[in-house]
Structures are given as C-alpha cells and as structure tokens.
Amino acid sequence: MADMYGDEYFPDFLVDKVKKVLTELDAFLADKNYTPETVQEAFDKATLQINGLEEEFEENGSEIETAARDSIAETVDHMLQHYDIDIDLEEALREREW
C-alpha cells in the first residue's frame, strides 16, 4: 500500500482506512483460529468495508481505480500466500465493486 501513500491522488486518511481494514483482516488470519468458511467470510467483510469507502474517495477527488485495485489485491494476495490459504485471489475478493 506504500504506492497508494506515495500517490497524491489517494488521500492519506482514506488510505489509512483501507489499511485499517486490511490490518484487521491480517490479525484475524494471524490468529489461525478459522475454517475455510470463516476465512472467506472475513475476506468478504473486508471487501465490503472497502467498497463502502468508494463514495468517500469520490467526495475527495479520488476513486478506488486501477492503481488502488492492484495495490489492495497485491496485499490480499500476500496474505493468502503468507498464511498458506488455498483460496483464489478473485474468490477472496469476490465482493469487490472496484
């Protein structure tokens, strides 16, 4: 997400909100007290929370567009690999509107 912080197009306070969602997801995964179903539910919840930020991005002259999508997806993909979770990236982000 460093690339989003480095791009003035993305307001830092909104990038902070995305980061908070992903940090909470990471904490859930680090606990390793989950099932495949609860993992997908956690990814869906995080994705829906990020979806909910789209209007706020737009109100601040930005949007969750290609660079942001790629940055968020890379972070999620890193989590999937780090925790050895056997879910396809597209499935993990199946609820995304961005």
N, C-alpha and C positions, 0 to 999 in steps of 0.2 A: 504494500500500500504506500510505500515511500514515493512511488511515482505519482500518486494522487496528491500527496502533500507537496510535492515539488512542482505541481502544475497549478498556477493561479486560477485556472478555470474552475477548480474544485475548492469551495470554501473549506478552510481547515476545520471549522466547527462541525461541518457536516461529515467530513471525512472521519472526524473523531467519533461521530455517531455510528458510522459503518464499522469502524474499528472496534467500538464497544460491543456491537452485536457479534462480531467475529471472535472477539476475546471471550465473551461468554460462551459461545459455541465451543471454542477451544478448551475452556475449563471443564465443560461437560464431558468432552471427549477424553480429556486427561484423567478424569475420574475412573474411566473404563468400567463403569457400572451401567452398562447399557446392553440392549438387544439390537439386532438389525432393525427392528421396527422403531424402537425409540431413537436410534441414530437418524433414521430418515425423518422422523417427526421433528427432531432437533434441527436438521437442515432445512426442513420446510418452514419451521417457525422463524429461523434466522432470515431466510429468504423473504418471507412475508414482511418481516420487520424492515428489511432493506427496501422492499417495494414501497413500503409506507413512507419512505423518505423522499421519494421521487418528486412529490409536489413541493416539498421544502427546497429541494435542489433547484427546481424551476423558478421558485419565488426569488432565488438568489442568483439568477442568471446562469444557471448550470443545469446539468442533467446527468443521469447515470447513462452515459453513452459508451462508445467503443472502448476507450481507454479505461474507464471505470469498470465496465463489464469484465474486461480482460484482467484487470488488477484483482478484482474480487474473486473471479474464477480461479486465478492462479493461487490465491491464498487458500481457497477451499480445496483445490487440488493438492496443495502441500499438506493440508490437514489429513486428507484421505490417505495420502501416502505415508505420512509420519505415523499415523495411528493404525496403519495397515487395514484400512476399512475397504471392503470389497463392494463398493458402490461406484457406478459410473458417474463421472462428473456431471453429465447432463441430467441424470436421475437425481443426484444430490441437489441440484438447483432447479428441479422441475417446476417449482412455483414462481420462478422469476418472471418479471414483466419487463426486464431491462435487457 
